[in-house]
Amino acid sequence: MKPASSPSTAPASTSWIVIAAYNEGERLGLTLTKLFHSLRKCSEGKFQVVVVDDGSRDNTHSVAQQHPVWVLQHPLNCGQGAALRTGIGRSSLAPKSRFEGQLESNTLKHAAS
């Protein structure tokens, strides 16, 4: 796994969002833009996003690096579960409560309304 880029040092009360991405270069930029827009409306800015590039063969990694996220990269595709564990492992370095789940992209849109 390659080292993470680090957008900032997260305070202890930060919420973490982990995104497992495999060959998502075409969609990831818009997804992250919409995610940050929605989160700003409902979370007062206390969040960090980890994108785990799970061995993509496209530009997923470089697209993720264009956003204020932690970027981790598997050299080979290891599967969604492994990518999520990698991201959760990164986020577990900061003290917090753990909540795990999976959201469809339109869920955040409704939460921010």
Number of C-alpha atoms within 10 A of each C-alpha: 13 10 10 16 14 15 14 10 8 17 13 12 12 17 19 23 19 24 20 21 24 23 17 20 19 12 12 21 18 12 13 20 11 15 18 19 14 18 17 13 12 13 13 8 12 15 16 21 21 25 27 30 30 27 20 19 15 13 15 24 24 13 17 24 18 11 17 16 20 22 24 25 23 19 13 12 17 12 14 15 10 15 25 21 14 22 25 19 12 16 22 13 10 16 12 14 11 10 8 9 6 8 7 7 11 10 11 17 14 9 11 14 8
